[in-house]
Structure formats: C-alpha cells, structure tokens
C-alpha cells in the first residue's frame, strides 16, 4: 500500500511513497515534485459522467492527475490549492462525505462518487449544493481545508454544531441537519439574530463518527481581501 505522510502543519506537503505498480490520483495541479520512476497522466477519474458531475456539482477538476510507479519505487510531494493542514483518512469500513474543494489525493482503490442531498442542505448548507462527493472503496484519502484542521468525534447523545464553512469531511454514517446558529423567537427571529450576530447557517451532526473541520472560512477571507482593494468601499 502507498504510504501517505504529512510534513508540516499549516501549508504542509503530502509525501507519498509508492512501490512499483502502485498508483494514486490527486486533484489537478496538486503535484509539486515526483521522482523519475513515477509517471504522471491526466485522466477523467470514473469516466466522463463522473468527471462532469464532480466538475459542475462540486467544483472539482474535470481531469485529475494520476501518478503510477511504472519504473520502480518512487516518492512524490503534493500540495492542496488553499493554504491548510492535510488529514489522511482510512476509507473502507468508513466512507466519507467531502465538501467542495476538500479532496487532495487518494489511493486507486478509493472511489469518488457524487450523490444527492436534501433540499435544505442544498440551499443552506454550503456543502456542495444538491450534490455532494462521497469517498468509498478501500484505501487512504487525503483531505484539506483552509487553515489548521481538527478531528471531532461525534458520539450518541453528544451532538455537535459546526459553522458550515468550517466543515471539511465527515463520516457518512452521521446524521446531519441544517439550522441557524441563533435559538428562540421563531424562524424569522432566528434568521435575523444569525445575520446580526455574524453567524449564519450551521450543521448539526448526530450519531457516531468523525468530522474534520478547518480553522478558517474561505468566503469570509475572500470578502476581507476584496474590502482591502482600492475602490472597494
């Protein structure tokens, strides 16, 4: 099996060691360095239909990079698009749901499928619209958010509420529902309170499983940068 090692915390590399014949695939432009025993190809993972679904439903690249150890053992270094920590998950008994842009790389035995989610989550959840990516199969999966990452364990009777924009990936066995951060006063009052407090829609997770979160909100960061530009005011 390929060896996945994260080097560094924020702005890390994903170091992957491959034995001859092993292969992985990763997000487009993720490859930073590879040894000449490895071969890099651009492919539509899962065929045309799956590639189109990931592209238009989740914003993933149409073509992904496939790296195979064709000439012998070799190493490569990968990096996510956004500056952020990388988490390596084991897919097998556990499958994971991924938010937009979370995918970094996976072993060839991991399958990325697009599936539908409820209307409420699609409209308010910021987790892929009506479609969301699911990682199943068998092997290692690397995901990344924006900033530092943290793994939360959800247990029965201990539900967790997370701001939508900070969710990276979660155990598909978990139940989740969309709500507003504020409580009381009816739906309209909750919406107004959420807007005025600066906290919008949140995801409430229940059941048993893991949720990966990131420390930064990329939408808020982008808005902050735009406000700094000359003439933005």
C-alpha positions in Angstrom: 0.0 0.0 0.0 1.1 3.6 -0.7 2.5 5.4 2.3 0.9 8.9 3.0 2.9 11.2 5.3 2.0 14.8 6.1 5.1 17.0 6.5 4.4 20.2 8.4 1.3 21.7 9.9 -0.2 24.7 8.0 1.0 24.8 4.4 2.2 21.2 4.5 3.3 18.8 1.8 1.6 15.4 1.4 4.5 13.0 0.9 3.5 9.8 -0.8 5.8 6.7 -1.2 4.8 4.3 -3.9 6.1 0.7 -4.6 6.4 -0.4 -8.2 3.0 -0.9 -9.7 1.2 1.2 -7.1 -0.8 4.3 -8.1 -2.7 7.2 -6.7 -4.8 10.0 -8.1 -5.0 13.6 -6.9 -6.5 17.0 -7.7 -5.3 18.8 -10.8 -2.1 20.7 -10.2 -1.5 19.1 -6.8 1.8 17.5 -7.8 4.8 19.6 -6.7 7.6 17.0 -7.1 8.0 13.4 -8.2 10.9 11.0 -8.8 11.5 9.9 -12.4 10.4 6.4 -11.6 6.9 7.7 -11.5 4.6 8.5 -14.4 2.1 11.3 -14.4 -1.1 11.3 -16.6 -4.2 13.4 -16.7 -7.4 11.3 -16.7 -11.1 11.6 -16.1 -11.5 9.5 -13.0 -14.6 7.3 -13.1 -15.3 8.1 -16.7 -17.0 11.1 -18.5 -20.2 11.1 -16.5 -18.5 11.1 -13.1 -16.0 13.7 -14.2 -18.8 16.0 -15.4 -20.7 15.5 -12.1 -17.7 16.4 -10.0 -16.9 19.4 -12.1 -20.3 21.0 -12.3 -21.7 19.8 -9.0 -18.7 20.2 -6.7 -16.2 22.4 -8.5 -13.6 19.7 -8.7 -11.3 19.5 -11.7 -12.5 17.7 -14.9 -9.2 16.0 -15.3 -7.3 14.6 -12.3 -3.6 13.7 -12.0 -2.9 10.0 -11.9 0.6 9.1 -10.6 1.9 5.5 -11.0 5.2 3.9 -10.1 5.9 2.4 -13.5 9.7 2.2 -13.5 10.3 1.3 -9.8 9.7 2.6 -6.3 9.3 6.4 -6.0 8.2 9.3 -4.0 6.1 12.4 -4.8 5.1 15.6 -3.0 1.6 17.0 -3.3 0.1 20.3 -2.1 -3.5 21.5 -1.8 -4.8 24.6 -3.5 -5.6 26.5 -0.4 -3.1 27.0 2.5 -4.2 24.5 5.1 -3.5 21.4 7.0 -4.0 17.9 5.5 -5.8 15.0 7.1 -5.3 11.4 6.0 -8.3 9.2 6.4 -8.8 5.4 6.0 -11.7 4.6 3.7 -13.1 1.0 3.9 -15.4 0.2 6.8 -15.9 4.0 6.9 -16.9 6.1 3.9 -16.7 9.9 4.0 -18.6 12.9 2.6 -16.5 15.8 1.3 -17.2 19.5 1.0 -16.3 21.4 -2.1 -12.5 21.6 -2.7 -11.6 19.2 0.2 -10.2 16.4 -2.0 -6.4 16.3 -2.3 -5.4 12.7 -3.1 -6.4 9.1 -2.7 -5.1 5.6 -3.4 -6.5 4.0 -6.6 -8.9 1.8 -4.5 -10.8 4.8 -3.3 -13.9 5.8 -5.4 -15.2 9.3 -5.5 -18.9 9.4 -6.4 -21.4 12.2 -6.5 -24.7 11.8 -4.7 -27.7 14.0 -4.0 -28.6 15.5 -0.6 -31.7 17.1 0.8 -33.2 20.4 -0.3 -32.4 22.1 3.0 -28.8 21.1 2.9 -28.5 22.0 -0.7 -29.9 25.5 -0.3 -28.4 26.5 3.1 -25.6 24.0 3.9 -22.7 25.2 1.6 -21.7 21.6 1.3 -21.9 21.0 -2.5 -25.4 22.2 -3.4 -27.8 19.5 -4.4 -24.9 17.2 -5.0 -22.1 16.2 -2.7 -19.0 14.0 -3.1 -18.7 10.6 -1.3 -15.5 8.6 -0.9 -16.0 4.9 -0.7 -14.0 1.8 -1.7 -10.7 0.9 0.1 -7.6 2.9 0.8 -6.1 6.2 2.0 -7.8 9.5 1.4 -6.2 12.9 1.9 -8.4 16.0 2.5 -7.6 19.6 3.3 -9.5 22.7 4.4 -8.3 26.3 4.9 -6.0 26.8 7.9 -5.4 24.4 10.7 -7.6 21.2 10.9 -9.1 19.3 13.8 -10.8 15.9 14.1 -14.0 15.8 16.2 -15.6 12.6 17.4 -19.4 12.6 17.5 -21.0 10.2 19.9 -24.6 9.3 20.7 -26.2 11.9 23.0 -23.4 14.4 22.3 -24.5 16.3 19.1 -22.1 18.8 17.6 -23.0 22.1 15.9 -20.5 23.4 13.3 -20.4 26.5 11.2 -21.0 25.3 7.6 -17.9 27.0 6.1 -15.6 25.2 8.5 -16.7 21.6 7.7 -14.2 19.6 5.5 -15.3 16.0 5.7 -17.4 13.7 7.8 -18.3 10.0 8.4 -21.2 9.2 6.1 -22.9 7.3 8.9 -23.5 10.5 10.7 -26.9 12.3 10.5 -26.8 16.0 9.8 -29.3 18.7 9.5 -29.1 22.4 8.7 -30.2 25.0 11.1 -29.4 28.6 12.2 -27.0 29.4 14.9 -29.4 31.5 17.0 -32.2 30.0 19.0 -35.6 31.1 20.1 -38.0 33.7 18.7 -39.3 31.7 15.7 -37.6 31.1 12.3 -37.7 34.7 11.3 -36.3 35.9 14.6 -33.5 33.2 14.4 -32.6 34.3 10.9 -32.4 38.0 11.9 -30.4 37.1 15.0 -28.0 35.0 13.0 -27.4 37.8 10.5 -26.8 40.5 13.2 -24.5 38.2 15.2 -22.4 37.4 12.2 -23.2 33.6 12.4 -25.3 32.1 9.7 -26.4 28.6 8.9 -24.8 25.7 10.8 -24.7 21.9 10.5 -25.8 19.8 13.5 -24.2 16.3 13.5 -25.5 13.4 15.5 -24.8 9.7 15.7 -21.3 8.1 15.8 -18.4 9.1 13.6 -15.7 11.6 12.8 -15.9 15.2 11.5 -12.9 17.1 10.1 -13.1 20.9 10.5 -10.8 23.7 9.4 -9.9 26.9 11.3 -10.7 29.4 8.6 -13.6 30.4 6.5 -12.5 30.9 2.9 -15.6 33.0 1.9 -15.0 35.4 4.8 -11.3 35.6 4.0 -12.1 36.4 0.3 -14.5 39.1 1.3 -11.9 40.6 3.7 -9.3 40.7 0.8 -11.8 42.3 -1.5 -12.6 45.0 1.0 -8.9 45.9 1.2 -8.7 46.6 -2.6 -8.6 50.2 -3.7 -12.0 51.4 -4.6 -13.8 48.6 -2.9 -15.5 50.9 -0.4 
